[in-house]
Amino acid sequence: MTDLDSILAKLASLKDLAERPGSAGEAAAATAAIQRLLFTHNLTMADVPNKGDEYIEQRFDVADLNAKAQRWKRDLLQVVAEANFCRIAWFRRSEFWKASDAVVVGREANVAVFLGLYEYLETEAKRQCRAAFKAAAAGWYADRAFFNQSFYCGFVETIHDRLQAQRKESTAEAG
């Protein structure tokens, strides 16, 4: 553990002490100690790790996402992970890529949001695709696989564009 790591660990414990229920004197002493350490080591509160800032890995099975009909799911995973400050790593379980594992890495809160959003968007994409095919398939659209592939590709692209626009807006508002 480096000197900076030990200082940050001490700051984190002082922050916990200042925020938990106790006497006003304890909170004031902890806050004063935090200010003193921040000033002495030229740090800010943004440098102090918060609870839930630990990075976690969560592995999940993703069967056959390299199949042509399933690539949209892989792309959606990537888009949603990026939008939620997570990263995806792929691990092949067989030499033919018929099944693989994905590992999402990010802060615990971000991973939870990523998983919930991905599950929702995957379900919604399937629902919308079925409805669109019913509406379009009034006797003239025969190739359902091509229709689905095209629909899902457009769905993922739309989600990507909207998440990017939302990030730009949030960044502009914050800074």
N, C-alpha and C positions, 0 to 999 in steps of 0.2 A: 504494500500500500504506500503510495507516494504521500508527500507532505500535503499536497492539495487534496488528495482523497481523504486524508484524516481530518483536514479542516472542514471539508464539505460534509463529512459524516457528523462532525461535532455540531455544525450549523443545523443539519437536519434534526438532530436530537434536541437541540435548543428550540428549534421551531416547533417540534412536537410538544415540548414542555410548555411553550408560550401559548399554544392553541388548545391544549386539553383543559378540562375543568380543574380548577385549583384556586388558590388564593390570588388576589390581585397583585400581591407582592411578588409571588413566584413568576407570574406573567411579565411583570415589569422588569424583574431582574433578568429573565431569559431574553426579553426583547432588547435590553441594554447590552447584554453579552453578544447578541447577534449583530447589533449595530457596530459594536467595537471590532468584532472579527471581520465583518464586511469591510469596514474602513481600513483596518490594518493590512488586509490582504488584497485590497482593491477589487472586491467582488460585489456582485449585486444579488438580490434575492432570486433573480432568474437563474443564477448559477447553482442555487441550492436545490437538490433533488426533492421532489414531492413524493408522497405515497402514491403508488400506482404508476410511477415513472419507470419502473423496472421493465426491461424488455423481456418479453416472453416468446416462446415458440409454441405454436399449436399445429400439430400434424393432423391431416385428414385425408381420407381416401378419395381419390378422384379417378374413377374408372374410365379408361379409354378416351381421355380428352384430346388425344391427337387424331382420333378418327375425324374424317372430314365433317361429318354431321355434328360433331361435338366441339369443334374448335371455338365456337362462340362462347361456350362456358369458360374455357381457358382464358379467352380474351376478356370476358366479363370479370373473372377473378382478378386479373391484372389491373383492369381499370378501377375497380372498387378498392383494391388494396392501395393503389397509388393515391387515390382520393382521400384515403383515411390514414395516410402516413405509415403504411405498412409495406412490407416487401414479401414477395412470394418466391420460394425456392422449390424446384421440381426435382423429384427423385424417382428414377425409373426402377420399378420392381422386377421387370423382366427385360430380356434383350430385345423384345419386339415392341416395347412401349404400349403394350395392351392394357397395362394397369400401372398407375404411378401414385405416388404420394405427393401432396403439396404441403409445404410448411409455410405458414404465415408467421412473420416475425414483426413485432411492433410492441408498443406500449399496451398494457393489458386493456385499458379502456378503448383504445383504437382498434385492437383486435376484436373486441366484443362488438363494436359498431360495424366493423367490416363483415363479420360473420352474419349478423342480423340483416344488414343491407343486401349482402349477396344472396342469401336465402330468399328474401323478399323479391328481389329483382329477377332471379331465376324463375320463380313461380309466376310472377307477373308477365314475364316474357313468354312463357309457355301459354298462359291464358290468352294473352293478346294475339299470339300467333294463331291459335285455334280459331279465335273469333274472326281474324282477318282472312284466314283461309276459307272459312264458311262464307263470308261476304263476297270474296273474290271468286270462289269456285262454283259460281252459278252455271256450271256446265262447260266452261271453257278452259279452266286451268287444271291440267291433268297431272303435272309433275309436282307432287306434294313435297318431295324431298328438296327439290330446287327452290320451291316457294319458301319452305321453312328456313333453309340456309340463307336465302336472301333477306328474309324478314329478320332473322336473328342478327345477321351482320349489321343491318341498319339500326336495330334496337341498341346494340352495343355501342355503335358509333354515336347515336343520339345521347345515350347515357354519358359517354365520355365527354362529348361537347358540353353538356349541361353541367357536369361536375367541374370541368375546367373553367367554365364561365363563373360558376359559383365561387370557386377558389380565387379567381381574379377579383371578383367583387369584395370578397372577405379581406383579401390582402390590401385592396385600395382603401377600404374602410378602416382597417387597423393601422395603416401607416401613412 
